[in-house]
Amino acid sequence: MTWKYTFLFTCLFLIACQAESEEKTETPEVVETDTPIELPALEDEYDLAEHKWGFINKGGRLVIKPKYDDARNYSEEKAVVRVKGKWGVINRNGEYILRPTYKSIWSYRNGLARVQGFDYKMGFINETGKVMIPIKYSRIDDFSEGLAKVKTETNFGYIDQSGDLVIKDEFRKAWRFKDGFARIMKFKKYGVIDKKGTLLIPAEYDRISDISEGFFKVKKDGQYGFINSKGKLIIPPSFKSAKDFKNGYAPVSKDGEWGLIDTKGNFIIEPSYDDLEYAGEKMWKVLKDKKYGCIDIKEEIVIPIKYELLYNFVDGMSAFQKDEFWGYMNVEGKEITPAHFGLAWDYKEGLARVAFREGIGYINNKAQVMVEPKYRDARDFSEGMARVQMW
């Protein structure tokens, strides 16, 4: 590959990573740091984008002209877009539901969208742009299972969809509800509450994860273990690191090597790998001697351990890196494309975006080009539409 292609792929990678990181409003699942939510820039700090964003359909037809300085994926038939320093909402025809008004707008979920005014206060609007939850909170999160965390002047609590504070604001940190549980922090320790605000798991752990397959992963005294939904310790903290249960098993590490345990804490696969995680399709992705592959629960090799990088399987497909290029394989490990793309992403709605020499385009699961690679930047399809940035 010549230097100019290397430069192009580097630029595409940096553009894509920067744009995607800016969209994240939630901290990672385990939340090991106290990093604050990154607030949008002041209106006068926004520049008019040299390269505008528009939307295409799966046939590659430009259905909404590139005229936005920034945009987000379609969600519930609507997309939020930025024109200079203000965000608004458009429908699938590109017509404004809400003209650019707010400092920031997050994508719609369950008929509501978070907004932030230029005084940095946050609230919710409905599908027509009407304010449903007063724009008065310093921090607010999307609704999950009917409740949303909010920050008052000092602490976090939870409101219902009427805007009433139904769980008292007494937590230093709080997270979304999942399966009826939410993680909280009190006095620098982590615990779990139910939807009534009852403390089900005492705030006595150094770290705690969301529930996964009936287990909370917890950290105490520098070691990881697992408790059940009633707070009973099932697997005592004895691991240097651990990941959530997936498909009935959990990766754990001892002495710098990873293995796999069952729900009783017994090793099914002894620690012998540099890393291990669930890859989907009843396979476990392993790292050994700086190479990736996949094994099954009997530790038989399903995907040869020879790849520089390997994505988890999505829609029966996985992207792999070999000799610095990217390709795709199916669940049998058959490479349906050689490694010749500069970058590759997961399949979404039947298409995957990939970086060619000419720009970013989309392929189907037979590696056929469905949307020509002519975009400076692009995002995954969502509700049959993808936002693209022109050169």
C-alpha positions as CSV (number, residue, x, y, z in Angstrom):
1,M,0.0,0.0,0.0
2,T,1.5,3.3,-1.0
3,W,2.0,6.2,1.5
4,K,-1.0,8.1,0.1
5,Y,-3.4,5.3,0.8
6,T,-1.9,4.9,4.3
7,F,-2.5,8.6,4.9
8,L,-6.1,8.3,3.6
9,F,-7.0,5.4,5.9
10,T,-5.4,7.2,8.8
11,C,-7.5,10.3,8.1
12,L,-10.7,8.2,7.8
13,F,-9.9,6.4,11.0
14,L,-9.3,9.6,13.0
15,I,-12.4,11.3,11.6
16,A,-14.6,8.2,12.4
17,C,-13.2,7.8,15.9
18,Q,-13.5,11.4,16.7
19,A,-17.1,11.6,15.5
20,E,-18.2,8.4,17.2
21,S,-16.6,9.3,20.5
22,E,-18.4,12.7,20.5
23,E,-21.7,10.8,20.4
24,K,-21.2,8.9,23.5
25,T,-23.1,10.2,26.5
26,E,-22.8,7.2,28.8
27,T,-19.7,6.0,30.5
28,P,-18.6,2.3,30.0
29,E,-20.5,-0.4,31.7
30,V,-18.2,-0.9,34.6
31,V,-17.5,2.9,35.0
32,E,-14.0,2.7,36.5
33,T,-13.5,6.5,36.5
34,D,-15.3,9.6,37.6
35,T,-15.1,11.3,34.2
36,P,-17.8,13.9,33.9
37,I,-20.2,14.0,30.9
38,E,-18.7,16.1,28.2
39,L,-20.9,19.1,27.6
40,P,-21.4,20.7,24.2
41,A,-19.4,23.7,23.2
42,L,-20.7,27.2,23.4
43,E,-22.6,28.4,20.3
44,D,-19.8,30.7,19.3
45,E,-17.3,27.8,19.6
46,Y,-19.0,25.9,16.8
47,D,-17.5,26.2,13.3
48,L,-19.5,25.9,10.1
49,A,-18.5,22.4,8.9
50,E,-16.6,22.5,5.6
51,H,-18.0,19.1,4.8
52,K,-21.8,18.8,5.3
53,W,-23.8,15.8,6.4
54,G,-26.8,14.3,4.7
55,F,-28.7,11.0,4.6
56,I,-28.8,8.1,2.2
57,N,-31.1,5.1,1.9
58,K,-29.9,1.5,1.5
59,G,-29.9,1.9,-2.3
60,G,-27.3,4.5,-1.9
61,R,-29.6,7.3,-3.0
62,L,-29.1,10.7,-1.3
63,V,-32.6,11.3,0.2
64,I,-31.7,14.3,2.4
65,K,-29.2,16.7,0.9
66,P,-26.0,17.4,2.8
67,K,-26.6,20.7,4.5
68,Y,-26.1,20.0,8.2
69,D,-22.9,20.8,10.2
70,D,-23.5,17.7,12.3
71,A,-26.2,15.0,12.7
72,R,-27.2,11.9,14.5
73,N,-28.7,8.6,13.4
74,Y,-32.4,8.2,12.9
75,S,-34.2,7.0,16.0
76,E,-38.0,6.6,16.2
77,E,-38.4,8.1,12.7
78,K,-36.5,11.3,13.7
79,A,-32.9,12.6,13.5
80,V,-31.3,15.4,15.4
81,V,-29.2,17.8,13.3
82,R,-27.0,20.8,13.9
83,V,-26.9,24.0,11.9
84,K,-24.0,26.1,13.2
85,G,-24.4,26.2,17.0
86,K,-28.0,25.0,17.4
87,W,-29.6,21.6,17.2
88,G,-33.0,20.7,15.8
89,V,-35.1,17.7,14.8
90,I,-36.1,16.5,11.3
91,N,-38.4,13.8,10.0
92,R,-37.6,11.2,7.3
93,N,-38.3,13.7,4.6
94,G,-35.8,16.2,6.0
95,E,-38.6,18.5,7.2
96,Y,-38.1,20.3,10.5
97,I,-40.1,19.0,13.4
98,L,-38.2,21.4,15.5
99,R,-36.0,24.1,14.0
100,P,-32.5,24.4,15.4
101,T,-33.2,25.8,18.9
102,Y,-31.1,24.0,21.6
103,K,-27.5,23.9,22.6
104,S,-27.8,20.1,22.3
105,I,-30.3,17.4,21.6
106,W,-29.9,13.6,22.2
107,S,-31.6,11.0,20.0
108,Y,-35.2,10.0,20.8
109,R,-36.0,7.1,23.1
110,N,-39.6,6.1,24.0
111,G,-41.0,9.2,22.5
112,L,-38.8,11.7,24.4
113,A,-35.5,13.4,23.6
114,R,-33.1,15.0,26.1
115,V,-32.3,18.7,25.4
116,Q,-29.9,21.2,26.8
117,G,-30.5,24.9,26.8
118,F,-27.8,27.5,26.5
119,D,-27.9,27.9,30.3
120,Y,-26.6,24.3,30.5
121,K,-29.9,23.1,32.0
122,M,-31.4,19.9,30.7
123,G,-34.9,18.5,30.3
124,F,-37.1,16.5,27.8
125,I,-39.2,17.3,24.7
126,N,-41.8,15.1,23.0
127,E,-42.1,14.2,19.3
128,T,-43.5,17.6,18.4
129,G,-40.8,19.5,20.3
130,K,-43.0,20.4,23.2
131,V,-41.2,20.5,26.6
132,M,-42.5,17.6,28.7
133,I,-40.0,17.6,31.5
134,P,-38.9,21.1,32.6
135,I,-35.4,22.2,31.4
136,K,-34.0,22.7,34.9
137,Y,-31.7,19.9,35.7
138,S,-27.9,20.1,35.6
139,R,-27.6,16.5,34.5
140,I,-30.2,14.1,33.2
141,D,-30.2,10.8,31.4
142,D,-32.6,9.0,29.0
143,F,-35.5,7.1,30.5
144,S,-35.0,3.5,31.1
145,E,-37.8,1.2,32.3
146,G,-39.9,4.3,33.0
147,L,-37.3,6.2,35.2
148,A,-34.5,8.7,34.4
149,K,-31.6,9.7,36.6
150,V,-31.3,13.4,37.3
151,K,-28.9,15.5,39.2
152,T,-30.2,18.2,41.5
153,E,-28.0,20.8,43.1
154,T,-26.0,18.2,45.0
155,N,-26.9,14.6,44.2
156,F,-28.5,12.1,41.9
157,G,-32.1,10.8,42.1
158,Y,-34.7,9.5,39.6
159,I,-37.8,11.0,38.1
160,D,-40.7,9.4,36.4
161,Q,-42.2,10.4,33.0
162,S,-44.3,13.0,34.7
163,G,-41.2,14.7,36.0
164,D,-41.8,13.8,39.6
165,L,-38.8,12.9,41.8
166,V,-39.8,9.4,42.8
167,I,-36.4,8.2,44.1
168,K,-34.8,10.6,46.5
169,D,-31.7,12.5,45.3
170,E,-29.3,10.9,47.8
171,F,-26.7,9.3,45.5
172,R,-23.3,10.6,44.5
173,K,-23.5,8.6,41.3
174,A,-26.3,6.7,39.6
175,W,-26.9,4.7,36.4
176,R,-29.8,3.6,34.2
177,F,-32.2,0.8,35.3
178,K,-31.7,-2.6,33.8
179,D,-34.0,-5.6,34.5
180,G,-35.4,-3.6,37.5
181,F,-32.1,-2.7,39.1
182,A,-29.9,0.3,39.0
183,R,-26.3,0.8,40.3
184,I,-25.7,3.7,42.7
185,M,-22.8,5.1,44.7
186,K,-23.0,6.3,48.3
187,F,-20.0,7.3,50.4
188,K,-17.6,6.3,47.6
189,K,-19.0,2.7,47.6
190,Y,-21.3,1.0,45.1
191,G,-24.6,-0.8,45.6
192,V,-27.9,-1.6,43.8
193,I,-31.4,-0.2,44.3
194,D,-34.8,-1.4,42.9
195,K,-37.4,0.8,41.2
196,K,-38.8,1.9,44.6
197,G,-35.4,3.2,45.7
198,T,-34.9,0.3,48.1
199,L,-31.2,-0.6,48.7
200,L,-31.1,-4.3,47.7
201,I,-27.4,-4.6,47.7
202,P,-25.6,-2.5,50.3
203,A,-23.2,0.2,49.1
204,E,-20.1,-1.7,50.2
205,Y,-18.4,-2.6,47.0
206,D,-15.5,-0.9,45.2
207,R,-17.1,-1.6,41.9
208,I,-20.2,-3.2,40.6
209,S,-21.5,-3.9,37.1
210,D,-25.1,-4.0,35.7
211,I,-26.8,-7.3,36.1
212,S,-26.0,-9.9,33.5
213,E,-27.7,-13.3,33.4
214,G,-28.7,-13.0,37.0
215,F,-25.3,-11.9,38.3
216,F,-23.7,-8.7,39.4
217,K,-19.9,-8.6,39.0
218,V,-18.4,-6.9,42.1
219,K,-15.0,-5.8,43.2
220,K,-13.9,-5.8,46.9
221,D,-10.5,-5.5,48.4
222,G,-8.9,-5.5,44.9
223,Q,-10.6,-8.8,43.8
224,Y,-13.6,-9.6,41.7
225,G,-16.5,-12.0,42.4
226,F,-20.2,-12.4,41.7
227,I,-23.4,-11.9,43.7
228,N,-27.0,-12.7,42.7
229,S,-30.0,-10.4,42.4
230,K,-30.7,-10.8,46.1
231,G,-27.3,-9.7,47.1
232,K,-26.1,-13.2,48.1
233,L,-22.4,-13.8,47.4
234,I,-22.3,-16.7,45.0
235,I,-18.6,-16.6,43.8
236,P,-16.3,-14.9,46.4
237,P,-14.0,-12.1,45.2
238,S,-10.9,-14.1,44.2
239,F,-10.0,-12.9,40.7
240,K,-7.7,-10.1,39.6
241,S,-10.2,-9.2,36.9
242,A,-13.4,-10.5,35.5
243,K,-16.1,-9.9,32.8
244,D,-19.8,-10.4,32.9
245,F,-21.6,-13.7,32.5
246,K,-22.5,-14.4,28.9
247,N,-24.1,-17.6,27.6
248,G,-23.7,-19.1,31.1
249,Y,-20.0,-18.5,31.6
250,A,-17.8,-15.6,32.7
251,P,-14.1,-14.8,31.8
252,V,-11.9,-14.3,34.8
253,S,-8.2,-13.7,35.2
254,K,-5.6,-15.1,37.7
255,D,-1.9,-14.4,37.6
256,G,-2.3,-12.4,34.5
257,E,-4.0,-15.2,32.4
258,W,-7.6,-15.6,31.5
259,G,-9.9,-18.6,31.8
260,L,-13.6,-19.3,31.9
261,I,-15.8,-20.2,34.9
262,D,-19.3,-21.5,35.3
263,T,-22.1,-20.1,37.5
264,K,-20.6,-22.0,40.5
265,G,-17.2,-20.5,40.1
266,N,-15.6,-23.7,38.7
267,F,-13.1,-23.4,35.9
268,I,-14.4,-24.8,32.6
269,I,-11.3,-23.4,30.8
270,E,-8.2,-23.0,32.9
271,P,-6.4,-19.6,32.8
272,S,-4.0,-19.8,29.9
273,Y,-4.9,-16.9,27.6
274,D,-3.8,-13.2,27.4
275,D,-7.5,-12.2,27.1
276,L,-10.8,-13.9,26.7
277,E,-14.4,-12.6,26.0
278,Y,-17.6,-13.8,24.5
279,A,-17.7,-13.4,20.8
280,G,-21.3,-14.4,20.1
281,E,-22.5,-17.5,18.3
282,K,-21.4,-19.7,21.3
283,M,-17.8,-18.8,20.7
284,W,-15.2,-17.3,22.9
285,K,-12.6,-14.9,21.5
286,V,-9.1,-15.5,22.8
287,L,-5.8,-13.6,22.6
288,K,-2.6,-15.6,22.6
289,D,0.9,-14.4,21.7
290,K,-0.6,-11.2,20.3
291,K,-3.0,-13.1,17.9
292,Y,-6.8,-13.5,18.1
293,G,-9.0,-16.5,17.4
294,C,-12.1,-18.3,18.8
295,I,-12.6,-21.4,20.8
296,D,-15.7,-23.2,21.9
297,I,-16.7,-24.3,25.5
298,K,-14.6,-27.5,25.1
299,E,-11.6,-25.3,24.2
300,E,-11.5,-26.6,20.7
301,I,-10.3,-24.0,18.2
302,V,-13.2,-22.8,15.9
303,I,-11.4,-19.8,14.4
304,P,-7.6,-20.1,14.0
305,I,-5.6,-18.0,16.4
306,K,-3.8,-16.0,13.8
307,Y,-5.5,-12.6,13.4
308,E,-4.2,-9.3,14.5
309,L,-7.7,-8.2,15.6
310,L,-11.1,-9.8,15.6
311,Y,-14.5,-8.3,16.1
312,N,-17.3,-10.1,17.9
313,F,-19.9,-11.7,15.7
314,V,-22.9,-9.5,14.7
315,D,-25.5,-10.8,12.4
316,G,-23.3,-13.9,11.8
317,M,-20.4,-11.9,10.6
318,S,-17.1,-10.8,12.1
319,A,-14.5,-8.3,10.9
320,F,-10.9,-9.4,11.1
321,Q,-7.5,-7.7,10.6
322,K,-4.6,-9.4,8.9
323,D,-1.5,-7.8,7.6
324,E,-2.9,-4.4,8.6
325,F,-5.9,-4.8,6.4
326,W,-9.5,-5.8,7.2
327,G,-11.9,-8.4,5.9
328,Y,-14.9,-10.4,7.0
329,M,-15.6,-14.0,8.0
330,N,-18.8,-15.9,8.7
331,V,-19.5,-18.1,11.8
332,E,-17.8,-21.1,10.2
333,G,-14.6,-19.0,10.0
334,K,-14.7,-18.8,6.2
335,E,-13.3,-15.5,5.0
336,I,-15.9,-14.1,2.7
337,T,-13.7,-11.2,1.8
338,P,-9.9,-11.1,1.8
339,A,-8.2,-8.6,4.1
340,H,-8.1,-5.6,1.7
341,F,-10.2,-2.9,3.4
342,G,-8.5,0.0,5.2
343,L,-11.1,-0.1,8.0
344,A,-14.2,-2.2,8.8
345,W,-17.2,-1.9,11.1
346,D,-19.9,-4.3,12.3
347,Y,-22.9,-5.2,10.2
348,K,-26.0,-3.2,10.9
349,E,-29.3,-3.8,9.2
350,G,-27.6,-6.1,6.7
351,L,-24.9,-3.8,5.6
352,A,-21.4,-3.0,6.8
353,R,-19.5,0.2,6.2
354,V,-15.9,-0.2,5.0
355,A,-13.1,2.1,4.0
356,F,-11.9,1.8,0.4
357,R,-9.1,3.8,-1.1
358,E,-11.7,6.2,-2.5
359,G,-13.7,6.7,0.8
360,I,-16.3,4.9,2.9
361,G,-18.9,2.7,1.3
362,Y,-21.2,-0.2,2.3
363,I,-21.1,-4.0,1.5
364,N,-23.7,-6.7,2.0
365,N,-23.0,-10.1,3.7
366,K,-21.8,-11.5,0.3
367,A,-19.2,-8.8,0.2
368,Q,-21.0,-7.1,-2.7
369,V,-20.7,-3.3,-2.8
370,M,-24.2,-1.9,-2.2
371,V,-23.2,1.8,-1.7
372,E,-20.3,3.2,-3.6
373,P,-17.3,4.4,-1.5
374,K,-17.5,8.1,-2.1
375,Y,-18.0,9.5,1.3
376,R,-15.5,11.3,3.6
377,D,-17.3,9.9,6.6
378,A,-20.4,7.8,7.2
379,R,-22.3,6.0,9.9
380,D,-24.2,2.7,10.3
381,F,-27.7,2.3,8.9
382,S,-30.5,3.0,11.4
383,E,-34.1,2.6,10.4
384,G,-33.1,2.3,6.8
385,M,-31.1,5.5,6.7
386,A,-27.4,6.4,7.1
387,R,-25.9,9.7,7.6
388,V,-22.9,10.5,5.4
389,Q,-20.5,13.4,5.0
390,M,-19.4,14.5,1.6
391,W,-15.9,15.2,0.5
